[in-house]
Amino acid sequence: MTDTVPVHGTWEPHPAARWEDAFLSGNGRHGALVFGDPHAERVVVTHHTLVRPGGRDARPPQLAGDLPGLQDRLLAGDTTAAEDFTDGRPLQWVQPFHPAFQVRLDRPEDGGHDHRPEDGGHDYRRDVDFTTGVVSTTWAGRAGRVFVSRADDVIVQHLTGPGLTLDVELDPRLPGAPARLGIGHGAVLTPEGALLSLRARYPDSDLACTGVTQVAVTGGTTTLVPPGVRIEGARSVLLLTRVHRHTGELDVVAEGRALRDLPAAYDELLDRHTALHRTAYERVTLDLAADPAERALPGSELLKQPRSAALLERLFAAGRYHQLSASGLFPPRLTGLWTGDWNTAWSGAFTHDANLNLQTASAAAAALPEVTEALANLIHRQLPDWRDNARAIFGTRGVVAPAHSDGESGHSYHYSREYPLHLWTAGADWLLRPLVDHDETHGTRDPRTAAALAEVALFYEDFLTRTDENGHLVVVPSYSPENRPADASWGTINAAMDLSAARHALRTAAAYHPGPDADRWNALADRLPPHRINEDGALAEWAWPGLTDSYDHRHLSHLYGVWPLDEITPYDTPELADAALRALELRGTENDSAHGHLHHALIAARLRDADRVSHALGQVLDGDFFHASLMSAHYPARDVYNADAAHTLPAVLIEMLVQSTPDRLVLLPALPSAYPEGALRGVRTRFGAELDLTWTRGGAVVVIMPRRTHRVELRTSSGAESLHLVAGEDHVLTLRTW
């Protein structure tokens, strides 16, 4: 093993030429994309609340009265019955996420400077430090630093150097910005320097977003140069920026006073932020004994060595950093917390039928309760709308989650004939799973999670009323995102995911609510049908007889029982695990989306298939999915900015090394041979222990640090044994590896 500390940051020798390559900072509310151009710096400002209003009917469809007729037709064999189970509206996307503006810092003395925008000079360096969230640019004895404070909810920019001269402006001119935005600028001089504001009113709306920047200047002079200011001969410049989405007018003067009330010193602002950010980021680390020379490479060069251990170390670190930085008010969107374009793909939504779920998958194990709490914020804010969905579409009590949301509405209104997402009933269980994992990890039961689970169970009580010829309950209508049977339409019967989700939701709700409710919910779960194994020996995506699998699809919804659930395991249900592995072998990659490959890897890890994990990882690492920012893309060749790969990769790497349930620990279940030595430190288990794992070609050492006394089953390549763990007493294991 090497003693070299893994790289907790990345760097580039030149500024970003594209916003996709800009380095990122965020606090879960505000985000910043930093280009790092020393001559014409741009920092794009984002905020989780910024979604463009208008142009949609956000009500869930009123279909409950027609549900019994639809169920009759589907059960009678009408495989296209659900195609007209809508209210006739066209496909509507949720409100699209967009950037606010860019803070421009132009140096007028560089106007005739012979430089290329992509070249910062021989002494130029652009860094992001994952441990602090600070993006730094250094050149010619000058420095610029940017971070987004978790303590004070403000974007902090600090420039230092001799004789700083620059123009400062809040600039709304970003790609895709609507032509009819109502733009208003404000700039006034203050004793500290200046107060700048920019209001952008949405077309045909009384909503607006307003950014306010307090400029504090040390030395030199500040003059108004509308729409901004010019600073000449300064020693340092400190900019503090906030954004608000609002109706009416924002009191810019009051916001300016609030910014002036913050600490005036950069170091104090940084210390307040770092105390929160560093503590969270450093809880878990991965060391793959990479070559120190490769660790020292810029990210763009390291990406050219896709099978390098140093690259995987850095992507693990970057994934945790970006996931933490995007989580606060809400969890990560499809683009995390960042975009430089108003035309975000798929509206930059929270997509609940795989993407958000994958992005938050590592929260419990990777010791990021901040991510779990952000997800909980989204869920609990939406619960009233989920109740509306249940009543309007299914005529039931309880809750049904939508497949897409925007942070404001949790109503199901994004659906069409080809994507009947309003028929999907498994979403609430999947979204609540990380909250349950959190409770298991910490040995608590959050009353908010308990209440939400009870509402999911109430939905199933009212919805699961039809039975088959064997007396099993039937999930009808049923939908397997985003696939269809080869011989039927999309809305059908007994999708494997719906069966697994219903069983899990009912039994989990019962565990949180012992007593008569638990008895009733457990009995309901027992009446659901078993999974079906098809003629190919694979776990069928639809358990209803006669429905034929369609294998070439990016989603793996039918293997929900393998991951993230523990319903199907090689230890408890070996026959079903074999069938699940066969289903995984037969699954195509369809359009090569990053989330499909990494979802595949997560399931393969649960099924102890190291070769398949390695292959799926390789598809992403070899496919040029990562920008120089180490944020990822949805498709190969860096096509469509998307956080799925960046945020899901840490979960894959943890799952191939350590897996846990409340009563089981699985060590090194699917370690690819390409990584023969390493260390994973700080991982949390669902039985309440912290764990450090170190491995080499010859063996492994595991230190288990339990917070509560418990007996668990240990599973390794050597078999099974029982461990008695005592709270506060470290338990050390030695294992044989290859």
C-alpha positions in Angstrom: 0.0 0.0 0.0 1.1 3.5 -0.7 1.1 6.2 2.0 0.2 8.9 -0.6 -3.1 10.7 0.4 -5.8 10.4 -2.3 -6.3 13.6 -4.3 -9.2 15.6 -2.8 -9.5 18.1 -5.7 -8.8 18.6 -9.3 -7.0 21.2 -11.4 -6.5 22.5 -14.9 -3.7 24.6 -16.5 -6.2 26.8 -18.5 -9.6 28.5 -18.0 -12.8 26.8 -19.0 -13.9 27.5 -22.5 -17.3 25.9 -22.0 -19.7 26.2 -19.1 -19.7 22.4 -18.8 -16.0 22.5 -17.9 -16.4 25.3 -15.3 -15.5 24.2 -11.8 -18.4 23.9 -9.4 -19.2 25.1 -5.9 -22.5 24.9 -4.0 -24.2 24.8 -0.7 -27.4 23.0 -1.7 -29.2 26.3 -2.3 -26.9 28.5 -4.4 -24.5 27.2 -7.0 -21.6 28.7 -8.9 -19.9 27.7 -12.1 -16.4 29.3 -12.2 -14.7 29.7 -15.6 -11.4 30.9 -14.2 -10.5 33.3 -17.0 -8.0 35.9 -15.5 -8.9 38.5 -18.2 -12.7 38.1 -18.4 -13.9 36.0 -15.5 -17.4 34.6 -15.5 -19.1 33.0 -12.5 -22.6 31.7 -13.4 -25.0 31.8 -10.5 -27.7 29.2 -9.9 -30.3 28.5 -7.2 -32.4 25.4 -6.6 -35.6 27.5 -6.7 -35.1 28.9 -10.2 -37.6 27.2 -12.4 -39.3 29.0 -15.3 -43.1 29.3 -14.7 -46.0 29.1 -17.1 -47.4 27.0 -19.9 -48.6 23.9 -18.0 -51.7 22.4 -16.4 -50.2 21.2 -13.1 -53.3 19.3 -11.9 -53.2 15.5 -11.7 -55.7 14.0 -14.1 -59.1 13.2 -12.7 -59.4 9.5 -13.7 -60.4 7.7 -10.5 -64.0 7.2 -11.8 -62.8 5.3 -14.8 -60.3 3.1 -13.0 -62.5 0.1 -12.4 -63.3 -0.1 -16.1 -59.7 0.1 -17.0 -58.9 -2.7 -14.6 -61.7 -4.8 -16.0 -60.3 -4.4 -19.6 -56.7 -5.1 -18.7 -57.7 -8.3 -16.7 -59.8 -9.4 -19.6 -56.8 -9.3 -21.9 -57.1 -5.9 -23.6 -53.3 -5.2 -23.8 -53.8 -1.6 -25.1 -56.6 -0.6 -22.6 -54.4 2.0 -20.8 -53.5 3.9 -23.9 -56.7 6.1 -23.6 -56.6 6.3 -19.8 -55.8 10.0 -19.8 -57.6 13.3 -19.7 -56.5 14.1 -23.2 -53.9 16.7 -22.5 -50.6 16.6 -24.4 -47.3 15.7 -22.8 -46.2 18.5 -20.4 -42.8 18.8 -18.9 -42.3 20.2 -15.4 -41.0 23.8 -15.0 -37.5 23.9 -16.4 -34.5 24.7 -14.1 -32.4 27.7 -15.3 -29.4 29.8 -14.3 -29.8 33.3 -12.8 -27.0 35.4 -14.4 -23.3 35.6 -14.6 -21.0 37.8 -12.5 -18.6 39.3 -15.0 -15.2 40.6 -13.9 -13.5 42.2 -17.0 -10.1 43.8 -16.8 -10.1 46.8 -19.1 -6.3 46.9 -19.2 -6.4 43.5 -20.9 -8.5 44.8 -23.7 -5.6 44.7 -26.2 -3.8 41.8 -24.5 -2.8 39.1 -26.9 -4.1 36.1 -25.1 -6.2 33.1 -26.1 -9.3 32.7 -23.8 -8.4 29.0 -23.4 -4.8 29.9 -22.3 -4.3 31.5 -18.9 -0.5 31.8 -19.3 2.5 29.8 -18.2 2.0 30.5 -14.5 -1.8 30.0 -14.6 -3.6 27.3 -12.5 -7.3 26.6 -11.9 -8.2 24.4 -8.9 -11.1 23.2 -6.9 -10.5 21.9 -3.4 -13.1 19.3 -2.5 -12.4 19.6 1.2 -13.4 23.3 1.3 -15.4 23.8 -1.8 -13.1 26.7 -2.9 -12.4 27.2 -6.6 -9.1 29.1 -7.0 -7.5 30.8 -10.0 -3.9 32.0 -9.7 -1.8 33.9 -12.3 0.9 36.5 -12.4 0.9 37.1 -8.6 -2.9 37.5 -8.5 -5.5 35.1 -7.2 -9.3 34.7 -7.4 -11.2 32.4 -5.1 -14.9 31.4 -5.1 -17.0 29.3 -2.7 -20.6 29.0 -1.7 -21.1 29.3 2.0 -23.0 26.6 3.9 -23.0 28.8 7.0 -24.2 32.1 5.5 -25.9 31.0 2.2 -24.0 33.4 0.0 -21.6 33.1 -3.0 -18.3 34.5 -1.9 -15.7 35.8 -4.5 -12.4 37.2 -3.4 -9.7 38.7 -5.6 -6.2 39.7 -4.4 -3.2 41.2 -6.2 -1.4 44.4 -6.8 -3.3 47.2 -8.5 -6.5 45.3 -9.3 -8.4 47.1 -12.0 -11.7 45.6 -13.3 -15.2 46.2 -14.4 -17.9 44.3 -12.4 -21.3 43.6 -13.9 -24.2 41.2 -13.3 -25.0 39.9 -16.8 -28.2 38.1 -17.7 -27.0 37.2 -21.2 -26.8 33.4 -21.0 -27.6 30.8 -23.7 -31.3 30.1 -24.1 -32.4 33.1 -22.0 -36.0 34.2 -23.1 -36.0 37.2 -25.4 -38.8 38.7 -23.3 -37.2 38.6 -19.9 -37.9 41.9 -18.2 -34.4 43.0 -17.1 -33.7 45.7 -14.6 -30.2 46.7 -13.3 -29.2 48.6 -10.2 -25.9 50.0 -9.1 -25.1 52.4 -6.2 -21.9 53.3 -4.5 -21.6 52.4 -0.8 -18.9 53.2 1.8 -17.5 49.6 1.3 -17.6 49.8 -2.5 -20.9 49.2 -4.3 -24.2 47.4 -4.3 -25.3 45.8 -7.6 -28.6 44.2 -8.4 -30.2 42.5 -11.4 -33.9 41.7 -11.7 -35.2 39.3 -14.4 -39.0 39.2 -14.6 -40.3 36.1 -16.4 -42.5 36.6 -19.5 -46.2 36.7 -18.8 -45.7 36.2 -15.1 -45.6 38.2 -11.8 -42.6 36.1 -10.7 -39.1 37.3 -11.0 -35.6 36.4 -9.8 -33.3 39.1 -8.4 -29.6 38.9 -7.6 -27.9 41.2 -5.3 -24.1 41.6 -5.0 -22.3 43.5 -2.3 -18.9 44.7 -3.5 -16.3 45.6 -0.8 -13.0 47.1 -2.1 -9.8 47.5 -0.3 -7.6 50.3 -1.7 -8.1 52.0 -5.0 -11.3 53.7 -6.3 -14.7 52.6 -7.3 -16.9 54.5 -9.9 -20.2 53.8 -11.5 -20.0 52.5 -15.1 -23.6 51.4 -15.7 -24.8 48.7 -15.5 -21.9 48.0 -13.2 -18.9 49.6 -11.5 -15.2 50.1 -12.3 -12.6 49.4 -9.7 -9.1 50.8 -10.1 -5.9 50.2 -8.2 -7.4 47.9 -5.5 -5.5 45.5 -3.3 -8.5 43.2 -2.8 -12.1 42.9 -3.9 -14.8 40.9 -2.0 -18.1 40.1 -3.7 -21.0 38.6 -1.8 -24.0 37.4 -4.0 -27.4 36.1 -3.2 -30.4 35.3 -5.5 -34.1 35.3 -4.6 -37.1 34.1 -6.7 -40.1 36.2 -5.7 -43.3 37.9 -6.6 -43.6 41.7 -6.6 -40.4 43.7 -5.9 -37.5 42.6 -3.8 -36.2 45.1 -1.3 -32.7 45.4 -2.6 -31.6 47.9 0.0 -32.6 45.5 2.8 -30.8 42.6 1.1 -27.7 44.8 0.8 -27.9 45.5 4.6 -28.1 41.8 5.2 -25.0 41.2 3.1 -23.1 44.0 4.9 -24.0 42.3 8.2 -22.0 39.2 7.2 -18.3 39.0 8.3 -16.2 41.5 6.3 -13.1 39.3 6.2 -12.8 36.5 3.6 -11.0 34.2 6.0 -13.8 34.4 8.6 -16.4 33.7 6.0 -14.4 30.7 4.8 -13.8 29.3 8.3 -17.5 29.5 9.1 -18.3 27.6 5.9 -15.5 25.0 6.1 -16.5 23.9 9.6 -19.7 22.5 8.0 -18.4 21.4 4.6 -15.1 19.8 5.5 -16.7 17.8 8.3 -19.2 16.3 5.9 -16.8 15.7 3.0 -14.0 14.0 4.9 -16.2 11.4 6.6 -15.4 8.8 3.9 -12.4 8.4 1.7 -11.2 5.9 -1.0 -7.6 5.1 -1.7 -6.8 2.7 -4.6 -3.0 2.9 -4.2 -2.7 4.9 -7.4 0.5 6.1 -9.1 1.4 9.4 -7.4 2.4 10.8 -10.8 -1.0 10.1 -12.2 -2.6 11.6 -9.1 -0.8 14.9 -9.9 -2.2 15.2 -13.4 -4.9 17.7 -14.4 -8.3 16.2 -14.6 -8.5 16.6 -18.4 -5.3 14.6 -18.7 -6.3 12.0 -16.2 -9.5 11.4 -18.1 -7.4 10.3 -21.0 -6.3 7.3 -18.9 -9.8 5.8 -18.2 -8.6 2.7 -16.4 -6.3 4.5 -14.1 -6.8 3.9 -10.4 -6.0 7.6 -9.9 -9.0 8.5 -12.1 -11.3 6.3 -10.1 -10.1 7.8 -6.8 -10.6 11.3 -8.1 -14.1 10.6 -9.5 -15.1 9.0 -6.2 -13.9 12.2 -4.4 -15.5 14.5 -7.0 -18.8 12.5 -6.8 -19.1 12.9 -3.1 -18.1 16.6 -3.3 -20.6 17.4 -6.0 -23.4 15.4 -4.3 -22.8 17.2 -1.0 -22.6 20.6 -2.8 -25.9 20.1 -4.7 -27.8 19.0 -1.6 -29.5 21.3 0.9 -32.9 22.9 0.2 -33.4 20.0 -2.3 -31.4 17.0 -3.4 -29.5 17.0 -6.8 -31.5 17.7 -9.9 -30.6 16.0 -13.2 -27.9 18.6 -13.5 -27.1 18.7 -9.8 -27.3 22.3 -8.8 -25.7 23.7 -11.9 -26.5 24.8 -15.5 -25.1 27.5 -17.8 -28.0 27.3 -20.2 -31.7 28.0 -19.9 -32.5 25.1 -22.2 -31.8 22.3 -19.7 -32.4 18.7 -21.0 -35.5 17.1 -19.5 -36.2 20.4 -17.7 -33.4 19.8 -15.2 -36.0 18.0 -13.2 -36.0 15.7 -10.2 -36.6 12.5 -12.0 -37.9 9.9 -9.6 -37.9 6.7 -11.7 -34.2 6.1 -11.6 -32.1 9.3 -11.8 -32.6 11.0 -8.4 -32.7 7.5 -6.8 -29.3 6.6 -8.2 -27.8 10.0 -7.4 -28.8 9.6 -3.7 -28.0 5.9 -3.4 -24.8 6.3 -1.4 -26.0 8.8 1.1 -26.3 6.4 4.1 -23.2 4.3 3.4 -21.1 7.3 2.4 -22.0 9.2 5.6 -23.8 12.1 3.9 -26.9 12.6 6.0 -27.0 16.1 4.4 -28.0 14.4 1.2 -30.7 12.3 2.9 -32.1 15.4 4.7 -32.2 17.3 1.3 -34.2 14.4 -0.2 -36.5 14.4 2.9 -37.1 18.1 2.3 -38.3 17.5 -1.2 -40.5 14.6 -0.2 -42.2 16.2 2.8 -42.8 19.4 0.8 -44.6 17.4 -1.8 -46.7 15.1 0.3 -49.9 17.1 0.0 -49.6 16.9 -3.8 -48.9 13.1 -3.6 -52.2 12.8 -1.7 -53.9 14.6 -4.6 -52.4 12.1 -7.0 -53.7 9.2 -5.1 -57.3 10.6 -4.9 -57.5 12.0 -8.4 -56.0 9.1 -10.4 -56.7 6.0 -8.2 -59.5 7.1 -5.9 -57.6 6.1 -2.8 -56.3 7.4 0.5 -52.6 7.7 1.0 -49.9 9.0 -1.4 -48.6 8.3 -4.9 -45.3 10.0 -6.0 -44.9 11.5 -9.5 -42.2 10.4 -11.9 -40.9 14.0 -12.3 -41.1 17.1 -10.2 -39.6 20.6 -10.3 -39.3 21.5 -6.6 -42.6 23.3 -6.5 -45.2 20.8 -7.5 -45.4 17.1 -6.6 -48.5 16.5 -8.9 -48.5 13.9 -11.6 -49.0 15.8 -14.8 -46.0 14.6 -16.9 -47.3 11.6 -18.9 -48.3 10.5 -22.4 -49.3 7.4 -24.3 -45.7 6.2 -24.6 -44.8 7.3 -21.1 -47.9 6.6 -18.9 -46.0 7.8 -15.9 -49.2 8.7 -14.0 -49.8 4.9 -13.7 -46.5 4.3 -11.8 -47.2 3.5 -8.2 -43.7 2.4 -7.0 -42.2 5.9 -6.7 -43.0 6.6 -3.1 -41.3 3.5 -1.9 -38.1 4.1 -3.9 -37.9 7.8 -2.8 -38.4 6.8 0.8 -35.8 4.0 0.8 -32.8 6.3 1.5 -34.7 7.7 4.5 -35.3 4.2 5.8 -31.6 3.4 5.2 -30.7 6.5 7.2 -32.9 5.4 10.1 -31.3 1.9 10.1 -27.8 3.4 10.0 -28.4 5.7 12.9 -30.7 3.4 15.0 -33.5 5.9 14.9 -37.0 6.2 13.4 -37.8 9.6 12.1 -41.5 10.3 12.8 -41.8 12.1 9.5 -40.6 8.9 7.7 -42.9 6.8 9.7 -45.9 9.0 8.8 -45.0 9.0 5.1 -44.7 5.2 5.1 -48.1 4.8 6.7 -49.6 6.9 3.9 -48.0 4.7 1.3 -49.4 1.6 3.0 -52.9 3.2 3.1 -52.7 3.7 -0.7 -52.0 0.0 -1.2 -54.8 -0.9 1.2 -57.2 0.9 -1.1 -55.6 0.1 -4.4 -54.9 -3.6 -4.1 -58.4 -4.9 -4.5 -58.3 -7.2 -7.5 -57.2 -10.9 -7.4 -56.0 -13.5 -9.9 -57.3 -17.0 -10.2 -54.9 -18.2 -7.5 -56.2 -15.6 -5.0 -53.1 -13.4 -5.3 -53.6 -9.7 -5.3 -53.0 -8.0 -8.7 -51.3 -4.7 -9.3 -53.5 -3.3 -12.1 -52.7 -1.0 -13.8 -49.0 -1.4 -13.6 -46.0 0.2 -15.2 -42.3 -0.7 -15.5 -40.4 2.6 -16.1 -39.8 3.3 -18.9 -40.3 0.0 -20.8 -43.1 -2.0 -22.3 -43.7 -5.7 -23.0 -42.8 -6.9 -26.5 -46.4 -8.0 -27.0 -48.4 -5.4 -25.1 -48.7 -1.7 -24.4 -47.0 0.3 -21.6 -49.7 0.2 -19.0 -50.3 -3.4 -18.0 -50.4 -5.8 -15.0 -48.0 -6.9 -12.3 -44.7 -5.2 -13.2 -42.0 -6.8 -11.1 -41.0 -3.4 -9.7 -44.5 -2.7 -8.6 -44.7 -6.0 -6.8 -41.4 -5.5 -5.0 -42.3 -1.9 -4.1 -45.7 -2.8 -2.7 -44.3 -5.7 -0.6 -41.5 -3.6 0.7 -43.6 -0.5 1.5 -46.2 -2.6 3.3 -43.7 -4.5 5.4 -41.6 -1.4 6.1 -44.6 0.6 7.2 -45.6 -2.4 9.4 -42.1 -2.3 11.1 -42.5 1.4 11.9 -46.1 0.9 13.2 -46.4 -2.2 15.3 -49.9 -3.2 16.2 -53.1 -3.8 14.3 -52.0 -1.7 11.3 -48.8 -3.8 11.1 -50.8 -7.0 11.1 -53.1 -5.8 8.4 -50.3 -4.5 6.2 -48.1 -7.6 6.6 -51.1 -9.8 5.6 -51.7 -7.7 2.5 -48.0 -8.0 1.5 -48.3 -11.8 1.9 -51.1 -11.9 -0.6 -49.0 -10.4 -3.4 -47.9 -12.9 -6.1 -44.4 -14.2 -6.4 -42.0 -13.1 -9.1 -42.1 -15.1 -12.4 -39.1 -16.7 -14.1 -39.5 -16.6 -17.9 -38.7 -19.1 -20.6 -35.2 -17.7 -20.8 -34.6 -18.5 -17.2 -34.6 -14.8 -16.4 -36.6 -12.9 -13.8 -39.5 -11.6 -15.8 -40.1 -7.8 -16.0 -43.9 -8.6 -15.7 -45.1 -11.4 -13.5 -48.4 -11.6 -15.4 -48.5 -14.7 -17.6 -48.3 -14.1 -21.4 -46.3 -10.8 -21.2 -43.0 -11.1 -23.0 -39.9 -9.3 -22.0 -38.2 -6.5 -24.0 -34.5 -6.8 -23.1 -32.9 -3.8 -24.9 -33.6 -1.0 -22.5 -31.6 1.4 -20.3 -33.8 1.0 -17.2 -33.6 -2.0 -15.0 -36.8 -1.5 -13.0 -37.6 -5.2 -12.7 -34.5 -5.8 -10.7 -35.6 -3.4 -7.9 -35.9 -6.4 -5.6 -32.1 -6.9 -6.0 -31.1 -3.3 -5.6 -31.9 -1.1 -3.8 -34.0 -3.7 -1.9 -32.8 -6.8 -0.2 -35.8 -8.9 -1.4 -33.6 -11.0 -3.8 -30.1 -12.0 -2.6 -27.7 -14.9 -3.4 -27.9 -15.9 0.3 -31.7 -15.9 1.0 -33.3 -16.5 -2.4 -30.6 -18.2 -4.6 -33.0 -19.3 -7.3 -34.4 -15.8 -7.8 -30.9 -14.4 -7.6 -29.8 -16.7 -10.4 -32.8 -15.6 -12.4 -32.0 -11.9 -11.7 -28.5 -12.4 -12.9 -29.8 -14.0 -16.1 -32.1 -11.0 -16.6 -29.0 -8.8 -16.2 -27.0 -10.8 -18.7 -29.8 -10.4 -21.3 -30.3 -6.7 -20.7 -29.2 -4.4 -23.5 -27.8 -0.9 -23.1 -30.3 0.7 -25.5 -29.0 4.3 -25.9 -25.9 4.0 -23.7 -27.1 6.3 -21.0 -24.8 6.6 -18.0 -27.5 5.9 -15.5 -28.2 2.6 -17.2 -24.6 1.4 -17.0 -24.2 2.3 -13.4 -27.6 0.9 -12.4 -26.4 -2.3 -14.0 -23.2 -2.2 -11.9 -25.1 -1.7 -8.7 -27.3 -4.8 -9.4 -24.3 -6.8 -10.5 -22.5 -6.0 -7.2 -25.4 -7.2 -5.2 -25.3 -10.5 -7.2 -21.5 -10.8 -6.6 -20.6 -10.5 -10.2 -17.3 -8.6 -10.2 -16.7 -9.1 -13.9 -20.0 -7.5 -14.8 -19.4 -4.6 -12.4 -16.0 -4.1 -14.1 -17.6 -4.1 -17.5 -20.3 -1.7 -16.6 -17.8 0.7 -15.0 -15.6 0.4 -18.1 -18.5 1.5 -20.3 -18.7 4.7 -18.4 -14.9 5.3 -17.9 -14.1 4.5 -21.6 -17.1 6.3 -22.9 -15.9 9.9 -22.4 -18.7 10.7 -20.0 -16.9 13.2 -17.8 -16.2 16.9 -18.5 -13.0 18.6 -17.2 -15.1 19.8 -14.3 -15.6 16.1 -13.4 -19.3 16.6 -13.7 -20.7 14.0 -16.0 -22.8 13.7 -19.2 -25.9 11.6 -19.9 -24.5 10.1 -23.1 -21.0 9.1 -24.3 -18.8 11.8 -25.8 -19.9 14.3 -23.2 -23.3 14.7 -24.7 -25.9 16.4 -22.4 -24.7 17.7 -19.1 -26.1 15.4 -16.4 -25.1 14.5 -12.8 -26.2 10.8 -12.8 -22.8 9.3 -13.4 -20.9 11.7 -11.2 -23.2 11.2 -8.2 -23.8 7.5 -8.7 -20.2 6.3 -9.1 -19.4 6.5 -5.3 -22.3 4.2 -4.6 -21.0 1.6 -7.1 -17.5 1.7 -5.6 -18.9 1.2 -2.1 -21.2 -1.6 -3.1 -18.5 -3.6 -4.8 -16.5 -3.4 -1.5 -19.0 -3.3 1.4 -22.7 -4.1 1.6 -24.9 -4.2 4.6 -28.4 -4.8 5.9 -29.7 -4.4 9.5 -28.5 -8.0 10.1 -25.8 -8.7 7.6 -22.4 -7.5 6.5 -21.0 -8.5 3.1 -17.3 -7.8 2.5 -15.6 -7.6 -0.9 -18.5 -9.1 -2.8 -17.6 -7.8 -6.3 -14.1 -6.3 -6.3 -12.7 -6.0 -9.9 -9.2 -7.5 -10.2 -8.0 -4.3 -11.7 -7.9 -2.8 -8.2 -5.8 -5.3 -6.2 -5.1 -3.0 -3.2 -6.7 -0.1 -1.6 -8.5 1.3 1.5 -12.1 2.5 2.0 -12.5 4.4 5.3 -15.5 5.7 7.2 -18.3 3.7 5.6 -21.5 3.4 7.6 -23.5 0.2 7.9 -27.2 -0.3 8.3 -26.5 -2.1 11.6 -25.0 1.0 13.2 -21.3 0.6 12.7 -18.5 2.6 11.1 -16.1 0.5 9.0 -12.6 0.8 7.6 -11.5 -1.7 5.0 -7.9 -2.2 3.7 -7.1 -4.8 1.1 -4.1 -6.2 -0.8 -3.6 -9.1 -3.2 -3.0 -11.4 -0.2 -5.7 -10.4 2.2 -7.8 -7.7 3.8 -8.1 -6.1 7.3 -11.5 -4.8 8.4 -12.1 -2.6 11.5 -15.7 -2.5 12.6 -16.6 0.2 15.0 -20.1 -0.5 16.3 -22.3 2.2 17.9 -24.8 -0.4 19.2 -24.6 -4.0 20.4 -25.8 -6.4 17.7 -25.3 -9.8 16.2 -24.9 -9.8 12.4 -24.1 -12.4 9.8 -20.8 -11.9 8.0 -20.6 -13.0 4.4 -17.2 -13.3 2.6 -15.8 -15.4 -0.3 -15.1 -18.0 2.4 -18.7 -18.4 3.5 -20.8 -17.2 6.4 -20.2 -16.7 10.1 -21.8 -14.9 13.0 -20.4 -11.8 14.5 -21.3 -10.4 18.0 -20.6 -6.7 18.0 -20.5 -4.7 21.2 -21.1 -1.0 21.2 -17.9 1.0 21.6 -15.6 -2.0 21.1 -13.7 -2.2 17.8 -13.9 -5.6 16.0 -10.9 -6.4 13.7 -11.2 -9.1 11.0 -8.6 -10.5 8.6 -9.8 -12.0 5.4 -8.3 -13.8 2.4 -8.9 -12.0 -0.9 -7.7 -13.5 -4.2 
